[in-house]
Amino acid sequence: MAVNRIREVSVNDLLGRTPVEINTEEIRENLGSECILITGAGGSIGSELCRQLAAYRPKEMLLLGHGENSIYLIEQELRQLYPDQKIQPIIADIQDVSRIDSVFQNFRPTIVYHAAAHKHVPLMEMNPVEAVKNNVIGTRNVAEASAKYGAKRFILISSDKAVNPTSVMGATKRAAEMIINDQNSSSKTVFAAVRFGNVLGSRGSVIPLFKRQIESGGPVTVTHMDMVRYFMTIPEAVQLVIQASVLAQGGEVFVLDMGKPVRIYDLARDLIRLSGLEPDKDIPIVVTGIRPGEKLFEELLTEEEGLMVTNNYRIMISRPQSVSRSELNLVLGVLENLCKRYEFVPSSYQIKKLLKQLIPSYSGFQEEPQVATHELDRIKSEVHAGI
């Protein structure tokens, strides 16, 4: 079959299991009268959150994002589907603490879904400062504003890469979990996180990449023959996020049952076949090697966390170990100061060393005895003196 005549493939064909179902009436009772803020509302997860939440007809929806075009597109889609729904598009950067404070002061959201994040593992290895600024400092800004202005609930969209992280991205998502756990211990707002793996069809997932490679005649590139990942479709991942937000009592990390892990190499072969072509005959598959920060397999929880079941068998609860508030604030303060100092560019070494201090299970940092850390020590002293 010619490559230009390939069949369209649904991501559900690749899932290998039955999609998740949720209790919609319970959600409707809990969300129907709320002002809901979705950060990262233009992204793959954020925009699907908007679609599904709009069906429950909340009092108001605040669509917050940094990219104007993606926010415009989801706003227009929702206005067409739900012309009577009150919608407020907000262009804002979660790194801008004053802007975030202003948004909360003006609109007073009662439920916050925090989906805004940098998620691309190799890119964040090359840009660790931006990973920290967005995933760590940005999360803290939104979480603190939620507590300050009396939001009822704050739900962080986390990642399985936060468990025993090997990457900067994973470490920053674990730091974000720590931030919301700390906020939950000192606030009337219910803070919780939802941790899941890869979503089929998201803009950063392998499926769009494989499809483009197949359409161009190949090769399809796989980083390792034995690499496996947990997968969900975007709609079912979001359904479970919304269900978990209703179940949250405070301090939980909800872990979503994603079925059995899938070998990426097998996924590539399945996609080629479902497209009406033959692997290695019509479309070659090339193994390119693991990229910086990547694991062969992901984990959904650490050995220490443990699991409790909920009334939805697909949703479980873990209780991560808490971190000292003084230690958390010190490291966050040093990270923020490092990222703000424009007279020099913070090195990956400095960023990773601080993440390792906060997250002992982070294995992406290797001590280099010859590296001078005078600047880092000086900033630590300044931050510690100010606490």
Secondary structure, 3 states (H helix, E strand, C coil): CCHHHCCCCCCHHHHCCCCCCCCHHHHHHHHCCCEEEEECCCCHHHHHHHHHHHCCCCCEEEEEECCHHHHHHHHHHHHHHCCCCCEEEEECCCCCHHHHHHHHHHHCCCEEEECCCCCCHHHHHHCHHHHHHHHHHHHHHHHHHHHHCCCCEEEEEEEHHHCCCCCHHHHHHHHHHHHHHHHHHCCCCEEEEEEECEEECCCCCHHHHHHHHHHCCCCEEECCCCCEECEEEHHHHHHHHHHHHHHCCCCCEEEECCCCCEEHHHHHHHHHHHCCCCECCCECEEECCCCCCCCCCCCCCCCCCCCEECCCCCEEEECCCCCCHHHHHHHHHHHHHHHHCCCCCCCHHHHHHHHHHHCCCCCCCCCCCCCCCHHHHHHHHHHHHHC
